[in-house]
Amino acid sequence: MSQATLQALLQNGGLIEATESQQEGIFALAQAAEITALTVECDRARSRSAVLRAIVKAVDFPEFFGNDLDALYDCLCDTVMDQKTGLYLWFNKLHTGDPSLAEDAQAILSVCNDVSDFASTKDRYFAYTVIHAGKHPDPDPGVAPTPYSGSADDN
């Protein structure tokens, strides 16, 4: 993908198909266009709530976040408006292939499309990329999975 094509995609908003190896270049182009670029770490997220917490953490939104899709829309729209020209989110390892998360992941991405539409009416940009991960690995027998908040030793 050429730089001009990528720059146009950032400014058009919405989903940008990319590979992990393109992240650095996309972030550089976003910075050049004065679009804030953030990474949403989704690898440990096993539920809608966990993905929402990952987004809120990435955009540094307040703790009073409502933790539902309406609140996500409001959070992202406010964040877009707080930026100089717009916002780009890189969803890293979103487990869209996990049966317990697939439907919720699609609902979250639908909200992202709605935010892109909102941004375009306000002369702002909102774009995102999803690096899809399959199903979460099954936990080892007798070993509790690492909690989303950090390692098991943090408790």
Backbone hydrogen bonds, N-H to C=O, Kabsch-Sander energy under -0.5 kcal/mol:
donor,donor_aa,acceptor,acceptor_aa,energy
6,L,2,S,-2.6
7,Q,3,Q,-2.8
8,A,4,A,-2.1
9,L,5,T,-2.3
10,L,6,L,-2.6
11,Q,7,Q,-1.9
12,N,8,A,-1.9
13,G,9,L,-2.0
14,G,126,F,-2.5
16,I,128,Y,-2.9
17,E,15,L,-0.5
22,Q,19,T,-2.0
23,Q,20,E,-1.4
26,I,22,Q,-2.5
27,F,23,Q,-2.8
28,A,24,E,-2.1
29,L,25,G,-2.3
30,A,26,I,-2.7
31,Q,27,F,-2.5
32,A,28,A,-2.2
33,A,29,L,-1.6
34,E,31,Q,-1.7
35,I,30,A,-3.3
36,T,34,E,-0.5
36,T,86,G,-2.2
38,L,88,Y,-2.6
40,V,90,W,-3.0
41,E,39,T,-0.7
42,C,40,V,-0.8
42,C,92,N,-2.4
45,A,42,C,-1.3
51,V,47,S,-2.1
52,L,48,R,-2.7
53,R,49,S,-2.3
54,A,50,A,-2.0
55,I,51,V,-2.2
56,V,52,L,-2.7
57,K,53,R,-2.4
58,A,54,A,-2.1
59,V,55,I,-2.4
60,D,56,V,-0.7
61,F,56,V,-2.2
65,F,62,P,-1.3
72,L,68,D,-2.2
73,Y,69,L,-2.3
74,D,70,D,-2.3
75,C,71,A,-2.9
76,L,72,L,-2.9
77,C,73,Y,-2.7
78,D,74,D,-2.6
79,T,75,C,-2.3
80,V,76,L,-2.7
81,M,77,C,-2.2
82,D,78,D,-1.5
83,Q,79,T,-0.6
83,Q,80,V,-1.1
85,T,34,E,-1.0
86,G,34,E,-0.5
87,L,125,Y,-2.7
88,Y,36,T,-3.1
89,L,127,A,-2.1
90,W,38,L,-2.6
91,F,89,L,-0.7
91,F,129,T,-3.3
92,N,40,V,-2.5
92,N,90,W,-1.0
93,K,91,F,-0.6
94,L,91,F,-0.5
94,L,131,I,-1.9
95,H,93,K,-0.6
96,T,94,L,-2.5
97,G,133,A,-1.7
98,D,95,H,-1.5
101,L,98,D,-2.3
102,A,98,D,-2.3
105,A,101,L,-3.1
106,Q,102,A,-1.9
107,A,103,E,-1.8
108,I,104,D,-2.4
109,L,105,A,-2.3
110,S,106,Q,-1.8
111,V,107,A,-1.7
112,C,108,I,-1.8
113,N,109,L,-1.8
114,D,110,S,-2.0
115,V,111,V,-2.4
116,S,112,C,-2.1
117,D,113,N,-2.0
118,F,114,D,-2.4
119,A,115,V,-3.0
120,S,116,S,-1.9
121,T,117,D,-1.0
121,T,118,F,-0.9
122,K,118,F,-0.6
122,K,119,A,-1.3
123,D,120,S,-0.7
124,R,119,A,-2.5
125,Y,85,T,-1.8
127,A,87,L,-2.0
128,Y,14,G,-2.1
129,T,89,L,-2.2
131,I,91,F,-3.1
131,I,129,T,-0.5
132,H,130,V,-0.9
133,A,94,L,-2.7
143,V,140,D,-2.2
144,A,142,G,-0.5
150,G,147,P,-1.6
154,D,151,S,-1.6
155,N,152,A,-1.0
